[in-house]
Amino acid sequence: MSTKTLALWVAYGTNGVVGSIRHDEDGYVVTMAGADAAAGTYPSLASAKGALHSRMLPGSDWPRFQEH
């Protein structure tokens, strides 16, 4: 079975890319920059963005999300 990516957002923090969110048939998949595996799959873009931000360093500003 192949998974089709429907959309991709890259998250940018103050020092560059911090992660990405890929939307596919299963939901919104969060992967942190440099990680070997996805951090989780979420039912909505808003929840995925929150999950990505929660995995950043404590006190980090909300990242800028750019759709690709």
N, C-alpha and C positions, 0 to 999 in steps of 0.2 A: 504494500500500500504506500503510495506517495502522498505526502502532505503538501498541499498547495498554500503558499503564502499569499494572503489576500492583501495585506498591508504591512508596512514596517515603519516603526518610529525609532529614531536614535535619540538617546538622552545625553545632553551635554551639561556637565557641571562647570565649575569655575576653572578647572584644569583640563578640560577636554571631555572626551566621551566617557561616560560612566556605565552605560548599558544600553540595551535595546528591548523593544517590545515588538514581537511578531504576531500578527493576527492570522490564525489558520482555522481549520474546521473545528479544532478542539477548544479554541478560545484565544486568549491573549497571553502569550508566552514571554515571560520576563527572563532575560539573560544579562548578568552583570558583565562588564568589560573584564576580560582576562579569565573568566570562569570557564571550566571545562564542561559544565552542564547547565541546563536551565534552572532558574531559581524557583519556578512554579508556573502554573497556568491559572488564569483568572477569568471570570465570566464577563467582565466589562473592561473597557479601556481605562476608565477612572480607577477601578480597583487595581489594575496592573500598574498604573502610574504611581499610586500610593505605595504599593508593595516595592517597587523599584526604589522609590525615595527612602523607604524605611530601611533598605539594605545599604544605603550610603552611610558615610561617616556621621556620627551624631553631630547635630548642629549644622549639617550641610543645607545650603539653600535649595529650594525646589529646582530641579533641573529644567532646562529648556528642551522640549520635545520637538523634533523636526521629522515630519513624515517624508519617507523616501520612496 
